[in-house]
Amino acid sequence: MARTTKTPEYALTAQYQSPTMERTFTHPMKSPARAGSSTSEKMAHLAELRASVTHLQDQVNTLLTQRMDEEKRAGQGGGASKGDQQKAAGNEDIGDDGDGEDELQ
């Protein structure tokens, strides 16, 4: 009886975690170039890898955009102001306090 071996499936995977959600994104790929592969085979693999990364980035960006939109809708009227968000992110306006002199705070 002949033995059959299953070729392992390769995939590029990205994980997103937040306090309220965990998501895994996967994009299937052909098997990687093997030792002794020709330059053109290695370049083809790198091109596939680059395309897979871009695909996963698009998926993650879509999820994050949807979450931001949901949070905006949920927080309309009671959300933090842009200034509060900037301060929380460490992007305070420095200096312009209206007195004409710029100084570090």
N, C-alpha and C positions, 0 to 999 in steps of 0.2 A: 504494500500500500504506500502511495506517495504521500509524503508530508507536505503540507502547505503552511507557509508562514505568512502571517498578516503583516504587511508593511505598516510600520508605525505612522500614525497621522501626526503631522506637525501643525502647530497653530501659534499665532502671536496672541498673547493675552494681556489685558489691562484690567486692573481692579480699581473701583471707586468706592471709597468708604466715607461716610459721614455719620454723625450721631444718630441719624434717623433712617439711613439707607445704606445698603451695600449692593453693589452691582458688579458683575464680571462681564467684560466684553471679549469676544474671541473672534479671530479672523483666521480661517484655515489657510495653510501654506503648503507648497510642495516640500519635499524633504530638502534639507540643506545640502549645499555643495559638499562633496566629500573630499578628503585629502587626495591630492593628485588630480583634482578636477581641472579642466582647462580654464583659462582666464575668462573666456566667454561664458562658461557655465557659472563661474563665481560672480561675474558681473550681472548675469541674469538673476541669480539668487539675491544679490544686493538690491537690484531694482524691484524685485517682488517684495522684499522686506520693507523698502522705503514706501511702496504703495500700500502695504498692509498697515504700517504705522499711520499713514495719512488717513486711511479708512477708520482706524480706531479713534484717532483724534476727532474726526467728524462725528462719530457716534457719541463720544464723551461730551463734546461741545453741544450736541443736540440735547442730551439729557440735562446738562447744566442750564441751558437756555430755558428749557421747559420748567425746571425747578425754580429758576429766578422769576419767571412769569407767574407761576403758582404762588410764590411768596409775595409778589407784588399785589396780586389779586386778594390774597388773604389779609394783607396788611394795609390795604388802602384806608387812609384816614388816620391810622394809628401807628404808622411806621416811623422809623427814625428819619430825621431830616438828612439832607446830603452832608451838611456840616458835621452832624453827629457821626455819620458813617465814615467820613474822612478822618475824624479824630480817632475813631475806633481802629482805623487802619493805619494810624500814625502819620497821616498826611495833613497835619494842622497847617493853617495859614500862619506864616511867621512874619511878624513885623508890621504889617499894614493895620495899625490900630486907629488910623484916621488923623494922627497928629502931625503927619508930614515927615516924621522921622522913622526910618526903618531900624529896628533893633531886634536882636535875637531874644527870644523869651525862654 
